[in-house]
Amino acid sequence: MGRYIVERTFPDGLDIPAGAEGADLCLAIVDRNSDDSVTWLESYVRDDRKKTFCVYDAPSPEAIRKTAARNDLPVDRITAVRVLDPYFQH
């Protein structure tokens, strides 16, 4: 299983509602991702909400692209990464 950073651009800004509605939306994405063994770990959102950097574990970039299409999410770039812990705990 590889680890990937997925960059996405949202020209109109990312709009995830606060509260239960937003949680349900995110959990539905997590559920659909699991069909292809893709795990969304976390995301970082730029202050203007137009760009995200999402961390995934997945079998391949193609699996990420497949789940992104199913979730109606853009994909600008997928970069394979590994953890570099500055305290060498890994």
N, C-alpha and C positions, 0 to 999 in steps of 0.2 A: 504494500500500500504506500503510495507516495503522498507527499505533502505539497500543496500548491497555493500560490497567491493568485487570486482572480481579480483583475481590475475591471471595473464596470463604470460606464458613464451614463448618467441620467440627465439629459439636457434640461428637463423641467424640474429637476431635483427629486430626490428620493422622498416619497411620502408614505411613511408607515404610521398609521394611527396609534396614539397612545392607548394603553389599557388593554382590555381583553380582546378587542378587535385586532389590534396589532399583533398580540401574542398568538391568536388563532391563525393569522396570516403567515407568521413565521413558522409555526408548528406544521402547517400544511406543506410548506416548502421542505422542511426537514423530512416529513413523511414521504413526499414524492422522491426526494433525493435517495432515500434508503432503498428504493427499488433497484438502483444501480450501484449500491454500496458506496455512495458518496455521502460524506459527513461534513456538514458545515460547522466549523469550530467557532469562528467569531468573525466580525467585520469591523473595519474602521471606516468612518464616514468623514469626508472633508467638511469643514464648517459650512460651506455653501450647499452641501448635500447633493452636489452634482457628480461626485466621484466616490466610489467605494473600493476598498481593498479587503477582500474576503479570504479567509484562511480555510482551506479544505483538506481533508484526507480523502483520497480517491484512488481507484485502480489505474486511472489514466486521464489525460486531458480530454479525451473523447467522451468519457463518462460524464465529466463536468459539463461539457458542451451540450450533451444530450439532456441532462437534467435542467440546465439553464433554459433550453428551448421549451421544455415542458412547463417550466415555471414562468415563462415569458420574461426572462431576465437577459439583459445584454451581456456580452462578453467581449471586452476589448483585447485582453491579453491574459494568458495563463502562463505562469512561471513556476517551474519546479524549484522547491527550496528545501533546506534542511535547517535544523535549529543550531544556532551558535549561542551557547549560554556563556555570558562573560564570566560567570563564576564556576564554569566547568562542572556543573552538577548533573549533566546528562551524559 
